């Protein structure tokens, strides 16, 4: 996944939707080298997520620790943290204002589909919509991520560029 970030043109404007603890955000910042990076998460506790796993690993309010990690970049105006839902954030942006977006929120079909719909409008033509967990997980979100991405590909709005080879694969699509 980190190598995939290195293929993104440097100096763009990007957004990560679903920041959690910020570890992926660090990789996006240093590998994609955006001129501006929006970090967006509601940082709400979700008791339905990760049944059988420790939800504290991913869910909870980590906004303060994320702000601490990016303290210098926030002061420089390079990173902006938004504590809100991804769809509200995307809806607030002007069309064609992003060069790329990385989606890793709740993975449920309705949400992921809406995030991709909005991202197609907000990401410039030729820009990238990426995301995490492009696989089936029946006990949690089923095929929701795969279904939402594939529907947009079939709709002709985006084209698949890459799928990472890792336990929890990511996808890279380009906006047409």
N, C-alpha and C positions, 0 to 999 in steps of 0.2 A: 504494500500500500504506500509506504513512504517513497518508494521509487516512482510510483505513479504521480505523486505530488511534484516530483522534480521535472516532469514533462509539461507542467502547466506554465504558460508564458509568465515570466517574472514581471513584477511591477503592476499587476492587475489589482482589481478590487474584488475581494472574496468574502464569503460568509460561511461559517460553520453553524449548522442548525443541529442542536443537541450536543452540547459541550461536555456535560457531566463534570469530570474532574479536571479537564483541560489537557490531558496528555496528548490527544490527537491534535489539539489546537497548536501545541508547541511544534509538532511535525509540520503542520500546514504553514505556519509562520516561517519557519527556517528553511523549508524545502521549496515552497512555492514563492517565497519572498514577495508577498503582496505589498502594494503601497498602502492599502487599508484592509483591515480584517475585522469583520463584524462577528462577534461570538454571541450566539443566541441560544438561550435555554430558559425554560420556565423554572427549572430547579425545584420542581414539586416532587413530593414523595408519591410514589405510585405503588400501592400495596399489591396490585394485580400483576406487576412485572416480575419476572424472574422467579416464578414459583419454584420452591425447592432450592433456591440459591439465596445468598445473603444480599438483600436489596441495597444494603448500605454501601456495597461496592460501587454501585452506579447511580442510585437514586438518592436524592436529598439535596439540600441547599449548599452547593459548593461555590456559590457566586463570589463570596469573599476570598476564598483561597485562589480561585481563578484570577480575580483582580490582583491579588498579591503576586502571582506568577508573572503576570503581564504588566506589572506596575510601571516599569520604564516605558514600555510601548504605549501604554494608555496615556502617560504624561506627554509623550511625543505626538499623540493623536493618531498613531498608526493602528492601534487596536481600540475598538469600542465594544463594550460589553452591554448586551441588552437582556434584561431579565423579563422575558415575555414569551408567549407562544410563538412558534416559528411562523405560523400562517399569518398572525397579526403583524409580525415584523416584515414579512415579504409583502403583504398588502400595503404597507406604509411606504415602500420604496417606489421611486419612479421606474417605469418600464425601461429596459435596456441599461440599467445602472450597475450591474454586476458583470464581472468577467467569468466568475465561477461560483458555485455553491456546493457545499458538502452536506449531505443529509444523513443524520443519524439520531432521529428522535424516537418516537414510540413504536415505529414499524407496523402499526396497524394500517390496513388498506386505505380507509377513508382519509386518514391523516397523510400518509405517504403520497397518495394520489393527489391530494390537494396541494401538498408542498411542491410536487413536480409540476402540476398545472401552473401554479404561481411562478415557479422558477423559470419555466419556459418563457414567460413574459418579462421577467426581471433580468435574465442573463442575456447578454448581447449575442447576436447571431455569430456562430463560430466559437462561442464560449462553452464552458463545461458545466454539466450537472453530474455530480458524483454522489456516491452514498455508500453506506456500510450495510453489512448483513444481507447480501444478495444471495439468499438461500432459504430453503424451507425449514421452518422450526414449528412443527405441528402443535406442540404443547403451549406455545406462546403467541406467535403471530402467523402461523401457517405459511402460505406462499405470498403474503401481502406485498412485500417489497418487490419480489420478482414480478408479480402480476401488475403492480402499478408502473414499474419501469417498462415492462414489455408492452403494455397498452399504449404508452406514449411513443414507443418505437414504432409500433404498428400504425399509429395515428400519423406518423410522418413528421413529427416535431423534433425528434432527437434520433441520433444514430449511436449504436454501441461502439465504443472505441476499445475498451479493455475491461477485463474482469480479473481481479487479482487471484493468485493461487495461494490461499491461506485458509486457516480453519474457519474464519469469519470473513468471507470474501467481500471486497468492495467492487463497485462498478464505476466506469468512467464513460459518460455519454457526451456527445457534442450537439449543441443546439443548431438546427438547420435554419 
